[in-house]
Amino acid sequence: MLDVWSRFTHWRSKWWFRPLVATYEAISSASVDTLWQKVSNLADVSWHPLIASTNVPKGLIPKPGLIYQAVSRLFPIPIQIFVERVRPRELLSVRILAIPGLEERVTYKVESTVCGTCVSYSVTLRGWLSPLVWSLIRRHAARVAMELAQSAEQELREDMVAARTPKPFSPDLFSALVLASGLGYSLNSFNG
């Protein structure tokens, strides 16, 4: 009888605490470098539908072992984020430590494909609170890869517009002297 009970609890615990895993992908016209800069810029998460802000100084490059703090858009509580793995221009894996009873692991992957650059966002939730938390974040998590791709494309478009926009004429001192001397030369030749 004890053997049957241990099998039942083992089966039940496997079912109840089974990790919740989801992967979302988006194809972008932005380059791998542009998308990687967006992913690895931990200070600017304005594009992220789940994270409102972080305490990471601008320009800090993520490295394994880095622990930083973030504030969620859904719950106004600070969460700790631990960087687990980094492969530059390919992968960033972090573990989110929000509340006891929940372990969340997030992986961003960026890879070049025939159709464009593919960015994927994978979420793994473990713990007895995972079904509740998943029901709250699922629709926001589904938008992360798409928002990342759109943000990188928007930045690319803004850079292209800025490159095409003619710069206003603002002569420096040297240009003003050259212009004045050329103007003086042409006036002298006209009078003479």
N, C-alpha and C positions, 0 to 999 in steps of 0.2 A: 504494500500500500504506500509506503514512503517513497518507493521508486516512482510510482505513478504520479505522486504529488510533485516530486522534483522535476519530472519531465513536463508536467503542466505549467509549473512556475517558470521553467526555463523557456518553454514555448511562448508563454504569455509575456515574459520580459523581453524576448526577442521581438515580438510584435509591437508591444507598447513603446519600447525605447529604440525602435528601428530609426536610423537617421533619415531625415528628410533631405533629399538631394534634388536640386534643380539647376539646369544650365540654360542660359539665354544667350543668343548670338545676334549680332547685327553686322551687316556689311557696310563699309564706309568707303568713300572715294578719297578720304585723307590717307596720307602715307603712314607707314608703320611708325616712323619717327614722331610724327605729329600726335598720333594716338598714344604712343608710349609716354610722351611728355605730359599728356593730360592725365594718364593713369598714375605716373610717378610724381606728379606735383601734388603732394599731400596737403599743401597749404591752401590750394584753391579747389574746393569741392562744390563750387557753385552749381555745377551741372548735376550733381548727385541727388537723386530723389529721396534717399534715406538719411544722408549725413548733411547737417546744416553748416558745421564749422569744425575746425581742428585747432590744436595749439601748436602746430608744427611751424617753425620759422620758414619764411620764403626761401627757396633755393636748396632746402635740405633734401638730399638724395636718399631714398629708402634703402636700408640695408638690413639683413637678417639680425634680429635681436632688438631692433628699435621698438620702443613702446611709446605711444603717444595717446593723447586724449581727444575725443571727439564728442560732439553733441548731436543727438539724433533729431531729425525733423518731426518724428512721430511722438517721441516721449522726451520731455525736457530734462533728461538725466544724462550726466556725463558717462561715457563708456570708454574703456581702455581697449586699444587696438595694438596687437603685437605682430610685427612683421616676421613671418616665418621663412619665406623663400623669395629670392629675387633673381631672375635671369633677365638682364637688361635687354630691352626691346622684344621680350617674349612673355614673361610671366611675373606676376606679383601675387603672392599668397599671404593673407593675413588671418589672424584669429581674433575674433571680437569677444571680449570678456565684459558682458553687460550685467548679468544677474546670475546668482547661483541657480543651478538647475538647468542651465542652458549653455551650450558651447556652439559657437557659430564660426565657421571657417568660410572665407571668401577667397576666390581665385579669379584674377583677371588674366586673360591670355590675349595676345595680339599676334596675328600671323598674316602674312601676305598670301593671297589666293589669286586665281585667274580673274575672278569677278571684282576684286578690290581687296581691301584690308578687312579681315574678319576679327572682330573683337568679341570675346565671350566672357560671360560673368557667371560663375558657378557658386552656388550657396549650398552648404551642408550644415544642417542643424541637428544637434544631438541633445538629449536630456529630456526630462519629464515635462518641461515647459515648452518643448519645441512645437507641438501641435498648436498651442495657443498663440505663440509668437509667429508661427508661420501663417496662421489665419490673418494676422494683423499686417504682416509685411509683404505677403505674396504679390499683390498687385503692384506695389512699389518696386519690388525686386525685379519684376518682369520688365520694367522700364529702364533699368540701369544701363545695359549695353546699348540700347537705342539712344538714350540721352547722351552717353559718352560719345558715340559716333556723330550725333548731330552737333554737339559742342565742338568737336574737332573740325568738322566741316565748316561750321560758322566761323571759327577762328581762321581757317584757311581762306574763306571768302573775304573776310575783313582784311587780311594781309594782302590779297590780290587787289582789292579796291584801293588800299593805301598805296600800293606800288604804282597803280595806274593814275592816281590823282596827281595832277601837276602841282608841284610845290610853288607857293607864291614867291614872286621875285623879291628877294631881299639881298641886295648887293652888300658885300662886305667892303672893307676899306680898300683892299687891293682892286676889287672889281670897279669900285667907284673911281679910283685913280686911272685905271685903264680906260674906262668909259670917258672920263673927262679929258684925258690926253687925246683920245681918238676923236672926240668931238671938237676939241681945239684944233687938231690937225686938219680936220675936214673943213672947218670954218676958215682957217688960214688959206687953204688951197682954193676955196671958193672965192675969197676976196682977192687973192693974188692972181 
